């Protein structure tokens, strides 16, 4: 039984994995309630709760006077790997305004938000964090209003380093600098290793925040295809680097945003070695690494770094406290440069939240929280994929992430995701159209939907509504 989860949820999660990996085939009968009660050592009501959760996820179905069976589901194929042209774009015309509109919509409580990629407060340990903030405010003579200059609070850096070591990295607290989220970590890394006019290689599709940060620094973008399951195409990156000088590579090897892809260890190793041989820094964004659906967290690319070429960036914004804006960077050989830039750009990161987060981590609350959060996100992703399969037009492809909190949906080419975005917004639903995940105009018929809210009929209905709108657009094309 997985620690930190209600027993019925742990049972449901185990059976869900058996369905997903084919151990339990479509149409196969599950053990009876009586047998499961004996095998699991739980009450009949616990077994029924687990079965109800599996049924709600669309994985099993109850047949009167017969029992529960694995449901025969429509499974959509995964998206095709994108192949943007190997040119460098200089701007993101119109994207900035579109992104701003999406974030304005995120503040509207009247909308159903499928466009963001952060777990909702209802899935986060808000009360425990509030207690940690209050305790640290009382404990400090100053109430935590003093400045903690870079590299940041020692206790927090030490705890982050311990987690990094457990993930396979060779890091100490002295290697880390606390930042205002991973966004600042990546911006500082870009400032440290590039100059205006340089080219940065990124995944395609890529997180729009990354594209905006690159644009704001006057850099150029070279998009590299990202496979929906195995991540950035290392061979294609190597070919394109022969054609154009690249100052840095910015990637999300573990559960990329928006595809949810995860590079195998061997691909991560090849990527690190390729860039080390060419003295090109890898800026690794690992904000989703802790959200693996399986029992093991994937190793970061940083785990294969031997000479400080990998600048490792992470945060707790996607897993714990989005509003704390607490991140970190291990700049490797650029440590001194990044530390000076941190002071020059934002002086410091809030002291009180650093202390509160360090307390929370030290008390062991984070790992308990992660176990529950991963299970809930995995459940949400499965439910969202089922809704997409039921309502989106024929020819639609959907990602099958093994971590993170979103789905990438590739619709038929005739469906304009930007128009779909506008129509959905009129109906009270916010989505993230594929246009904002590319600097080259790729992914115009794709979209990303968030799975970070507690699952409900309202969320299910919103996804199905978007699917129906997409079908209408296709029929009208």
C-alpha positions as CSV (number, residue, x, y, z in Angstrom):
1,X,0.0,0.0,0.0
2,X,1.3,3.4,-0.9
3,X,1.9,5.6,2.0
4,X,0.1,9.0,2.2
5,X,-2.9,7.8,0.2
6,X,-6.3,6.5,1.4
7,X,-6.4,2.8,1.1
8,X,-9.2,2.8,-1.5
9,X,-7.2,5.3,-3.6
10,X,-4.0,3.2,-3.5
11,X,-6.0,0.1,-4.6
12,X,-7.6,2.1,-7.4
13,X,-4.3,3.4,-8.5
14,X,-2.7,0.0,-8.7
15,X,-5.6,-1.5,-10.7
16,X,-5.6,1.6,-13.0
17,X,-1.9,1.0,-13.8
18,X,-2.7,-2.7,-14.6
19,X,-5.4,-1.5,-17.0
20,X,-3.1,1.1,-18.6
21,X,-0.2,-1.3,-19.2
22,X,-2.4,-4.1,-20.5
23,X,-2.0,-6.5,-17.5
24,X,-5.8,-6.3,-17.3
25,X,-7.1,-6.3,-20.9
26,X,-10.3,-4.6,-22.2
27,X,-13.3,-6.8,-21.4
28,X,-11.5,-8.8,-18.7
29,X,-13.3,-9.3,-15.4
30,X,-11.9,-7.9,-12.2
31,X,-11.8,-10.0,-9.0
32,X,-15.1,-10.0,-7.1
33,X,-15.7,-7.6,-4.2
34,X,-15.5,-10.5,-1.8
35,X,-12.2,-11.7,-3.2
36,X,-10.7,-8.2,-3.3
37,X,-11.8,-7.6,0.3
38,X,-9.9,-10.7,1.4
39,X,-6.9,-10.1,-0.8
40,X,-6.5,-6.5,0.2
41,X,-7.4,-7.0,3.8
42,X,-9.9,-4.1,3.8
43,X,-13.6,-3.7,4.2
44,X,-16.2,-4.1,1.5
45,X,-16.9,-0.4,1.5
46,X,-13.2,0.4,0.8
47,X,-13.3,-2.0,-2.2
48,X,-16.4,-0.4,-3.5
49,X,-14.8,3.1,-3.1
50,X,-11.9,1.9,-5.2
51,X,-14.1,0.4,-7.8
52,X,-16.2,3.6,-7.9
53,X,-13.1,5.6,-8.6
54,X,-12.0,3.3,-11.4
55,X,-15.5,3.5,-12.9
56,X,-15.5,7.3,-12.6
57,X,-12.1,7.3,-14.5
58,X,-13.7,5.4,-17.3
59,X,-11.4,2.4,-16.7
60,X,-14.0,-0.2,-15.6
61,X,-17.7,-0.7,-15.9
62,X,-20.2,-2.5,-13.7
63,X,-22.4,-5.2,-15.3
64,X,-25.6,-6.1,-13.4
65,X,-25.3,-9.4,-11.5
66,X,-22.0,-10.1,-13.1
67,X,-19.3,-7.8,-11.6
68,X,-16.8,-5.3,-12.8
69,X,-15.0,-5.5,-16.2
70,X,-12.2,-3.5,-17.8
71,X,-14.0,-1.0,-20.1
72,X,-13.3,-1.1,-23.8
73,X,-12.2,2.5,-24.5
74,X,-11.6,4.5,-27.5
75,X,-7.8,5.2,-27.4
76,X,-6.5,8.1,-29.5
77,X,-3.1,7.8,-31.1
78,X,-0.3,10.0,-29.8
79,X,0.6,13.2,-31.6
80,X,3.1,13.2,-34.4
81,X,6.5,14.5,-33.6
82,X,6.6,18.2,-34.7
83,X,9.1,19.1,-37.4
84,X,9.5,22.9,-37.6
85,X,11.8,24.4,-40.2
86,X,15.4,24.8,-39.0
87,X,15.3,28.6,-39.3
88,X,15.6,31.1,-36.4
89,X,12.7,33.3,-35.6
90,X,13.3,36.8,-34.3
91,X,10.0,37.7,-32.7
92,X,6.7,36.3,-31.4
93,X,4.3,38.6,-33.1
94,X,1.0,38.6,-31.4
95,X,1.9,35.8,-29.0
96,X,2.7,38.2,-26.1
97,X,-0.7,39.7,-26.2
98,X,-2.4,36.3,-26.5
99,X,-0.5,35.0,-23.5
100,X,-1.4,38.1,-21.5
101,X,-5.1,37.4,-22.4
102,X,-4.8,33.9,-21.1
103,X,-3.4,35.1,-17.8
104,X,-6.1,37.8,-17.5
105,X,-8.7,35.0,-18.1
106,X,-7.0,33.0,-15.3
107,X,-8.0,35.7,-12.8
108,X,-11.7,35.5,-13.8
109,X,-13.5,33.3,-11.3
110,X,-16.4,32.9,-13.8
111,X,-14.4,30.9,-16.3
112,X,-13.5,27.3,-16.3
113,X,-9.7,27.3,-16.6
114,X,-8.2,24.7,-18.9
115,X,-5.4,26.9,-20.0
116,X,-3.0,27.0,-17.0
117,X,-0.5,24.3,-16.0
118,X,-0.4,24.5,-12.2
119,X,-2.2,22.3,-9.6
120,X,-5.2,24.1,-8.0
121,X,-5.0,25.2,-4.4
122,X,-7.4,22.5,-3.5
123,X,-4.8,19.9,-4.4
124,X,-2.0,21.6,-2.4
125,X,-1.3,21.6,1.4
126,X,-2.4,25.1,2.0
127,X,-3.1,24.7,5.7
128,X,0.2,23.1,6.5
129,X,2.0,25.8,4.6
130,X,0.0,28.5,6.4
131,X,1.0,27.0,9.7
132,X,4.7,27.0,8.6
133,X,4.5,30.6,7.6
134,X,2.9,31.6,10.9
135,X,5.4,29.5,12.9
136,X,8.4,31.1,11.2
137,X,6.9,34.6,11.5
138,X,6.6,34.1,15.3
139,X,10.0,32.5,15.7
140,X,11.9,35.3,14.0
141,X,12.7,38.5,16.0
142,X,12.1,40.5,12.8
143,X,9.1,38.5,11.6
144,X,11.0,37.5,8.5
145,X,11.1,41.0,7.0
146,X,14.9,41.1,6.8
147,X,16.7,40.5,3.5
148,X,18.4,37.2,2.8
149,X,20.9,38.0,0.2
150,X,22.0,35.6,-2.6
151,X,22.6,32.8,-2.6
152,X,19.7,32.5,-0.3
153,X,18.7,30.8,3.0
154,X,21.3,28.1,3.8
155,X,18.7,25.7,5.4
156,X,16.6,25.7,2.3
157,X,19.5,25.3,-0.1
158,X,20.7,22.3,2.0
159,X,17.3,20.6,1.8
160,X,17.1,21.2,-1.9
161,X,20.6,19.8,-2.4
162,X,19.6,16.7,-0.5
163,X,16.7,16.1,-2.8
164,X,18.9,16.6,-5.8
165,X,21.4,14.1,-4.6
166,X,18.6,11.6,-4.1
167,X,17.6,12.2,-7.7
168,X,21.1,11.3,-8.9
169,X,22.8,14.7,-9.0
170,X,26.1,15.7,-7.4
171,X,25.2,18.9,-5.7
172,X,25.8,20.7,-2.4
173,X,24.1,23.7,-0.9
174,X,27.0,25.8,-2.0
175,X,26.1,24.9,-5.7
176,X,22.6,26.4,-5.4
177,X,21.1,29.9,-5.5
178,X,17.5,30.6,-4.4
179,X,15.4,32.4,-7.0
180,X,12.0,33.9,-7.6
181,X,10.6,30.7,-9.2
182,X,12.1,28.7,-12.1
183,X,11.3,31.6,-14.5
184,X,13.9,33.8,-12.8
185,X,16.3,30.9,-12.6
186,X,16.1,30.4,-16.4
187,X,16.3,34.1,-17.1
188,X,19.4,34.5,-15.0
189,X,20.9,31.5,-16.8
190,X,20.2,33.0,-20.2
191,X,21.7,36.3,-19.1
192,X,24.8,34.5,-17.9
193,X,25.6,32.5,-21.1
194,X,24.2,34.5,-24.0
195,X,24.4,37.9,-25.6
196,X,21.8,39.8,-27.6
197,X,21.4,38.3,-31.1
198,X,22.6,34.8,-30.1
199,X,20.5,31.7,-31.0
200,X,19.0,29.4,-28.4
201,X,17.8,25.9,-29.2
202,X,14.4,25.0,-27.7
203,X,12.0,22.1,-27.9
204,X,9.0,22.4,-30.3
205,X,6.4,22.8,-28.9
206,X,7.9,24.8,-26.1
207,X,6.5,26.5,-23.0
208,X,5.4,30.0,-24.0
209,X,7.0,31.5,-21.0
210,X,10.4,30.2,-22.2
211,X,9.8,31.7,-25.7
212,X,8.8,35.1,-24.2
213,X,11.9,35.1,-22.0
214,X,14.1,34.4,-25.0
215,X,12.4,37.2,-27.0
216,X,12.7,39.7,-24.1
217,X,16.5,39.2,-24.0
218,X,16.9,39.9,-27.7
219,X,17.7,36.3,-28.5
220,X,16.8,34.2,-31.5
221,X,15.1,30.8,-31.4
222,X,15.9,27.6,-33.2
223,X,13.1,25.0,-32.7
224,X,14.0,21.3,-32.4
225,X,11.3,18.6,-32.8
226,X,10.2,17.1,-29.5
227,X,8.8,13.6,-29.6
228,X,5.5,13.3,-27.5
229,X,7.0,10.3,-25.5
230,X,10.8,10.6,-25.7
231,X,11.4,14.3,-25.8
232,X,13.9,16.4,-27.7
233,X,15.3,14.7,-30.8
234,X,19.0,14.7,-30.0
235,X,20.1,13.6,-33.5
236,X,18.2,16.4,-35.1
237,X,19.7,18.9,-32.6
238,X,23.2,17.7,-33.5
239,X,22.4,18.2,-37.2
240,X,21.0,21.7,-36.8
241,X,24.0,22.7,-34.6
242,X,26.2,21.9,-37.6
243,X,24.3,24.4,-39.6
244,X,24.0,27.2,-37.1
245,X,25.9,28.3,-34.0
246,X,23.9,27.8,-30.9
247,X,24.8,29.7,-27.7
248,X,22.7,27.5,-25.4
249,X,20.0,24.7,-25.4
250,X,17.0,25.2,-23.2
251,X,15.0,22.0,-22.5
252,X,12.6,20.3,-20.2
253,X,13.8,16.6,-20.3
254,X,11.4,15.3,-17.6
255,X,7.7,15.8,-18.5
256,X,8.1,18.7,-20.9
257,X,5.5,21.5,-21.1
258,X,3.3,21.1,-23.1
259,X,3.8,17.5,-24.4
260,X,4.5,15.8,-21.1
261,X,7.3,13.8,-22.8
262,X,10.1,12.3,-20.7
263,X,13.6,11.6,-22.2
264,X,15.0,8.2,-21.4
265,X,18.2,8.2,-19.4
266,X,20.3,7.3,-22.4
267,X,18.9,10.3,-24.4
268,X,19.6,12.6,-21.5
269,X,23.2,11.3,-21.3
270,X,23.6,11.8,-25.1
271,X,22.3,15.3,-24.9
272,X,24.6,16.3,-22.0
273,X,27.7,14.7,-23.8
274,X,26.8,16.3,-27.1
275,X,26.7,19.8,-25.6
276,X,29.7,19.2,-23.3
277,X,31.8,18.2,-26.4
278,X,30.8,21.5,-28.0
279,X,31.1,23.7,-24.9
280,X,27.4,24.6,-25.2
281,X,25.5,25.0,-21.9
282,X,22.3,23.1,-21.3
283,X,19.7,25.0,-19.4
284,X,17.6,22.3,-17.8
285,X,14.1,23.2,-16.6
286,X,13.1,20.5,-14.1
287,X,9.9,22.0,-12.6
288,X,7.8,18.9,-13.3
289,X,10.3,16.2,-12.4
290,X,8.6,15.6,-9.0
291,X,5.3,14.9,-10.7
292,X,6.0,11.4,-12.1
293,X,3.0,9.2,-12.1
294,X,5.1,6.1,-11.4
295,X,6.9,5.2,-8.1
296,X,10.3,6.5,-9.3
297,X,11.2,10.1,-10.1
298,X,13.2,10.3,-13.4
299,X,16.8,11.4,-13.1
300,X,17.5,14.9,-14.3
301,X,19.9,15.5,-17.2
302,X,22.1,17.2,-14.5
303,X,22.8,13.7,-13.1
304,X,24.9,13.1,-16.2
305,X,26.8,16.3,-16.0
306,X,30.6,16.0,-15.3
307,X,32.0,19.4,-16.0
308,X,29.3,21.9,-14.9
309,X,27.9,22.4,-18.5
310,X,24.3,21.8,-17.2
311,X,22.6,24.7,-15.5
312,X,19.9,23.1,-13.4
313,X,16.7,25.0,-12.7
314,X,13.7,24.0,-10.6
315,X,11.0,25.3,-8.3
316,X,8.2,24.4,-6.0
317,X,5.6,26.4,-8.0
318,X,4.2,23.4,-9.8
319,X,4.1,21.0,-6.9
320,X,3.6,23.0,-3.7
321,X,3.1,26.7,-3.5
322,X,2.7,28.7,-6.8
323,X,2.3,32.0,-5.0
324,X,5.5,31.6,-3.0
325,X,7.5,32.0,-6.2
326,X,10.4,29.9,-4.8
327,X,12.8,28.4,-7.2
328,X,16.5,27.6,-7.4
329,X,19.4,27.3,-9.9
330,X,22.6,25.3,-9.8
331,X,24.6,27.3,-12.4
332,X,27.6,25.0,-12.6
333,X,30.6,26.8,-14.0
334,X,28.6,30.1,-14.2
335,X,27.8,30.2,-10.5
336,X,29.5,33.5,-9.6
337,X,28.1,35.2,-12.7
338,X,24.5,34.1,-11.9
339,X,24.8,35.1,-8.2
340,X,25.8,38.6,-9.2
341,X,23.0,38.8,-11.7
342,X,20.5,37.6,-9.1
343,X,21.4,40.6,-6.9
344,X,21.4,42.9,-9.8
345,X,18.0,41.9,-11.1
346,X,15.9,41.3,-7.9
347,X,18.3,41.7,-5.0
348,X,16.9,38.7,-3.0
349,X,14.0,36.3,-2.6
350,X,11.5,36.7,0.2
351,X,12.9,35.5,3.5
352,X,9.7,34.5,5.3
353,X,8.6,32.1,2.5
354,X,12.1,30.6,2.3
355,X,12.0,29.8,6.0
356,X,8.5,28.5,5.8
357,X,9.3,26.2,2.9
358,X,12.5,24.9,4.7
359,X,10.4,24.1,7.7
360,X,7.8,22.2,5.6
361,X,10.5,20.2,3.8
362,X,12.4,19.4,7.0
363,X,9.2,18.0,8.6
364,X,8.7,15.5,5.8
365,X,5.4,17.0,4.6
366,X,6.6,17.4,1.0
367,X,7.0,13.7,0.2
368,X,3.6,12.8,1.8
369,X,2.0,15.5,-0.2
370,X,3.7,14.4,-3.5
371,X,2.4,10.9,-3.2
372,X,-1.1,12.1,-3.0
373,X,-0.7,14.8,-5.6
374,X,0.8,12.4,-8.2
375,X,-2.1,10.0,-7.8
376,X,-4.7,12.8,-8.2
377,X,-3.0,14.2,-11.3
378,X,-2.7,10.8,-12.9
379,X,-6.4,10.3,-12.3
380,X,-7.2,13.7,-13.8
381,X,-5.1,13.0,-16.9
382,X,-6.8,9.7,-17.5
383,X,-10.3,11.3,-17.1
384,X,-9.4,14.2,-19.4
385,X,-8.0,11.8,-22.1
386,X,-11.3,9.8,-21.9
387,X,-13.3,13.0,-22.4
388,X,-11.1,14.0,-25.4
389,X,-11.6,10.6,-27.0
390,X,-15.3,10.8,-26.6
391,X,-15.9,14.3,-28.0
392,X,-13.1,15.6,-30.2
393,X,-13.2,15.2,-33.9
394,X,-12.0,12.1,-35.8
395,X,-8.3,12.2,-36.5
396,X,-7.5,13.9,-33.1
397,X,-4.3,12.7,-31.4
398,X,-3.6,13.1,-27.7
399,X,-0.4,12.8,-25.6
400,X,0.0,10.0,-23.0
401,X,2.2,11.7,-20.4
402,X,3.7,9.7,-17.5
403,X,3.9,12.8,-15.3
404,X,2.9,16.5,-15.1
405,X,-0.5,18.0,-15.1
406,X,-1.6,18.6,-18.7
407,X,-2.5,17.0,-22.0
408,X,-1.4,18.0,-25.5
409,X,-4.1,17.6,-28.2
410,X,-3.4,17.6,-31.9
411,X,-6.6,18.1,-33.9
412,X,-7.0,17.8,-37.7
413,X,-5.2,20.5,-39.6
414,X,-8.4,22.2,-40.6
415,X,-9.2,23.1,-37.0
416,X,-7.7,26.5,-36.1
417,X,-6.9,26.3,-32.4
418,X,-6.9,30.1,-32.1
419,X,-10.4,30.4,-33.4
420,X,-11.3,27.5,-31.1
421,X,-9.8,29.4,-28.2
422,X,-12.0,32.4,-29.0
423,X,-15.2,30.4,-29.3
424,X,-14.5,28.4,-26.1
425,X,-13.8,31.7,-24.2
426,X,-17.2,33.0,-25.3
427,X,-18.7,29.8,-23.7
428,X,-16.8,30.4,-20.5
429,X,-13.9,28.1,-21.0
430,X,-10.2,29.1,-21.3
431,X,-7.8,26.9,-23.2
432,X,-4.2,27.3,-24.4
433,X,-4.0,27.3,-28.2
434,X,-0.9,25.8,-29.9
435,X,0.0,29.1,-31.5
436,X,1.7,30.3,-28.2
437,X,4.0,27.2,-28.0
438,X,6.0,28.0,-31.1
439,X,8.0,31.0,-32.5
440,X,7.6,29.7,-36.1
441,X,3.8,29.4,-36.4
442,X,3.8,25.6,-35.9
443,X,1.1,23.7,-33.9
444,X,-1.8,25.9,-35.2
445,X,-4.2,23.0,-34.9
446,X,-3.1,21.9,-31.4
447,X,-3.9,22.9,-27.8
448,X,-2.9,22.2,-24.3
449,X,-5.4,21.6,-21.5
450,X,-4.7,21.6,-17.8
451,X,-5.5,18.7,-15.6
452,X,-4.6,20.5,-12.3
453,X,-8.1,21.1,-10.9
454,X,-9.9,18.5,-8.8
455,X,-11.9,16.4,-11.3
456,X,-15.6,17.3,-11.5
457,X,-18.5,17.1,-13.8
458,X,-17.9,20.8,-14.6
459,X,-14.3,20.1,-15.8
460,X,-15.5,17.0,-17.7
461,X,-18.2,19.1,-19.4
462,X,-15.8,21.9,-20.3
463,X,-13.5,19.5,-22.1
464,X,-16.4,17.9,-23.9
465,X,-17.7,21.3,-24.9
466,X,-14.3,22.2,-26.4
467,X,-14.4,19.0,-28.3
468,X,-17.9,19.7,-29.7
469,X,-16.7,23.2,-30.8
470,X,-13.7,21.7,-32.5
471,X,-16.0,19.3,-34.4
472,X,-18.2,22.2,-35.6
473,X,-15.1,24.1,-36.8
474,X,-14.0,21.0,-38.7
475,X,-17.5,20.6,-40.3
476,X,-17.5,24.2,-41.3
477,X,-14.1,24.1,-43.0
